[in-house]
Amino acid sequence: MPAIQQLQVFQSMNSSPNAHLERCAELGDGLSAAVWSNRHDARDYLSPDHHTLSCYLAGGTGTFRRGAPGAKGAPDKLCIMPAGEEASWIVNGDIRLAHLYFSAERFSLGCVELLDREPRELQLHSVTFLDDPQQAARFRQLVHLNWEEPGERLLTSSLAQELIDHALLTQVGRRDGLRLKGGLAPALRKRLTDYIEQHLAEPLTLGELATLAALSEYHFARMFRESFGMPPHQYVLARRLTRACELLRQGPLPLSEIALACGFSSASHFSNRFRGALGASPGEYRAAFAG
């Protein structure tokens, strides 16, 4: 079963006899998108393990959240449904909407990279019928792209990243009732992220990072995951792929050199990892962003 079909919000929509899936795609890096139409329906989302951003594309003026019938949707209205939150919706009339799903790991990576904060400290706010013209314009641009064509698929992924980054910058706050236990101290987290950035071209090992933290490999791996929301190898791979994207956009550096600069053993290994994460080859990515 494709990963997107395992997402609880997607499953709830897909199980409705009134909802119609127009198209969907997995965008790599914990991101996926779908466009839906629906009418005269009721949908419940029961504590999904992923986050969902949505934008109403048409209709929705009879749609409201159960328990708050006074607030109705409309075209370009945005909703944010965080992981772990229950949400129930009533749809009166017709609606067409876009969903962008992203994993808890992708949220964690954004907290570290964009906000320089430990993911456990933060939570994505639940928002119903937000007005944000910039986000709505991004959603509409995303919907008009051909998600199956490699070049546009990469632009879709890029737009999705922009949507998530904007949500993190504007709709994230400190977690209520926070009492952190375990994890790495802020100064040590900063030392580790700086060290990883400076040594992406090198074959980093768990033992090397554990030694930097003065911890056993077992305890380091556990505490790293608590602080970063993902294991060390997954974080390092994400940073290597981010660096590779930057180099691909900058100019015609050979793929073999980019592979080595980002810590991959060969161009083929780099290409396989890149395609697995972004859904396209490094060459297709470069072509999509060529000026």
N, C-alpha and C positions, 0 to 999 in steps of 0.2 A: 504494500500500500504506500503510495507517495506520502512524503512527510506532511504536506499541507492537509491531506485528508485525515490526518490524525489530530489536527488542532480542534479543540473543543468548540470554539466559536464557528469554525468552518463546518464541523459536523452538525451543529445545531441548525445552521442555515440550510445545509444540504439535505437534512432529514425532513424539511417542511415541504408539503405538497404544493404550497403557494409560492415558495421562493424558487427563483430560476438563476442558476449559475451561468453567467454570460461567458466568463473566461477566468482562468487562474494561472498562476505561475509561481514556481519556487525560484527565488532570485539569488540563492546562496547566502552564506554568512548569517544564517538564522533569520532570513527575511523571506516573506512570501506575500503575494497580493491576489486579490480577487475582486471581480465586479459582479454585483448581484442586482436583480430586480425582485420585488416582492409586493404583495397586496393582501390586505385584510388578513392579518396574521398575528400571532403572539409567539415571541421567541424568548427563551431563558438561557442564559449563559451561567453555568454553575462552577465558579472558581477555576477558570482555565489556568493552565500553567504558562501561558504566553500573554503578551500584551497586544492590544488591538487599537489601531487608529482608524477612524472611519470618516468619510466625507459624503454628504448627501449630494448627489449629482442632479437629481430631478425629483419633484414631488416631496413627500415626507411631511406635508403640512398637517396630516392627521396622525403622525407618529409621536408617541410620548413614552416616557419611562414609567413603568408601573409604580404607582404611589405618588406621581407628580404629573397629573394630567393637565395642569395649567401651562406647562412649557411644551411647545410643539416644535417639530423640526421644520426645515425649509432648505431649498437648494443652497449649497456652500456651507451649511452648518457642519461643524466638526464635533466628534465625540471621541473620548479617550476612555478605554476600558482596561484598567491595569490587570496584570496577572493576579489571581487569587481573589478577585472580587466577583460577587454574584450580581448579575444585571438582568432585568426582565423588561421586555419592550412590547408595546402594543402598536400594531401597524393598521391604521384605518386609511383606506384608499391605496393609491399606488406610490411606490418609492423605488428609486434606483440609487445605489450607493456603491462606493468603493471601500474595501477593507485593506489595510496593511497590517500584517501580523509580524511580530518580531519576538524572538526568544528571550528568556531571562538572561542567557549568556550575552546576547547582543546588548541588552540593557546594561549589564555589568561592565562590558567593555566600554560603552559610552561614558559611564560614570567615571571610570579610571582615566580614559583618554581625554575626554572633553571637559569634565568637571574636576578632575584630579581629586576625586573623593572615593572613599571606600563604598562599594555598592550597598553594603548592609546598612549604611547610614541613611540611605535615600529611598524615596518611594515616588512613583509616578502618580500624579493626582488624577482622580476620576473627574472627568469633565463631560457635561451634557450640553450640546448645542452651543458650542463655542464659535464666536465670530473671529476669524483670522484669515483675511483675504490672501495673505502670502501663502499660507498653508493650503488653502482651497485651490489657488492657482497651481501649486505644485501637484496636487492630486489630479486636477484636470489635465495637466500636461502628461502625467504618468498614464492616465487612462487612454489618452490618444496615441500612445506609442504602441508599436507592434512588439509584444513581449517575446515572441518566438524568433524574431530576426536578431542575429547576434549583436549587431551594432546598437540597435534600439533597446535590446534586452539590457545591455550594459548601461545605457542612459537611464533606463528604468531603475536599475539597481542604484545608480548614483542619486537619482531623485528620491528614492526610498530612504537612502542614507540621510539626505538633507531633511526630509520630513521627520525622521527620528531625532536627528541632532537638534532641530528646532524645538521639538517636544521636550527633549531633555533640558534645553536651555531655559525654557519658559514654564514648564509644567512639572518640575521635579522639586520636591522639598524634603526636609529632614523627616525621617520616619517617626511617627507618633510613638511615645512610650519607649523610646530606644534605650536598651541596656545591653550594650555589646559585651560579649565574652569571647575570649580567644582572639585569633587573628593576629595580624602583624601590626606593630606600632606604625603610626604615620611616617615617621622619619625613615624607618626601615623599608616601608613600601616605596617611598620616593627614591631611596638608594637603589632598590631592586629595579624599578622601572628605568631609571637613568642608566644603570649598568646594562640592562637588556638592550636599550636603544643604541648604546655605544658598541655593542658586540653582536649585532644581528648577523654580521657576515661570518661569525665564528660558530663552530659546533657546540652551542651551549648545552650543558648537562644539568640534570637535577642536582647532582652532587656539588657542582660548582656554585649553583645558586644557593643551595643549602649552606655551604661553607660561608658564603657571603653573609648569610643571616645568622651564622653561628648556631645552627640547628641540625638535628639529624634529618636525613632525607625524608623519613616518614612524617615527622612532625612538621617539617617545612612544607611538604606537599599538602598536608591537611590544613595548615594555617594559611597558606597561600590561597587555597580554594575558598576558605572562609572569607578572606579579605577581598579577593578579586572576583568571586562568583564563578570561577572556572579553574581547571587545573593548570599548572605552569606551562605544559607543552602546548595547550590550546591558546593561551595568551601569547606565547612567543610566536606561534604560527600566524596568529592574527596580525601581530606587529610586522612580521616579515612580509606578509601579503600587502599590508598598507604601504610599506616602504616600496615594494615592487610597483604598486600602482602609481606612486609618485614618480618613480624613475621612468615608467612607461609613458607618462604624460609629458615628461620634460623633453624628450628627444629621441634620436635614433640609436641609443645605446644597444649593442647586440644583446640578444636574450641570454646568451651564455654569461655575459658580464653581469647582467642584472641578477641572474640566478646566483652567482657567486657572491655578489654584493649583499644579497639578502639571506645568505646562509643555506642555500639549496645546493645539493651535491652535484647536480647536473641540470642542463636546460630541460631535459625531459621530465625529471623529477619536479622541477619548478612548474612546468606547464601542466602536469597532472594535478598538482596541488592547487594551482591557480584556477583551472577549469572546475575542479571540484567545489571550490568556494564561491566563484563568481559566475559559473555557468557558461564561460567562454574562454577561449585561449588568450594568452598574453598578446598575440598578434592582433586578434580581433578587438581586444580592449584598446590597444594603441590606435588602431584604425578608427575606432568609434570616437576617440577624443582628439584625433589629428585636426589641426586647425585648417 
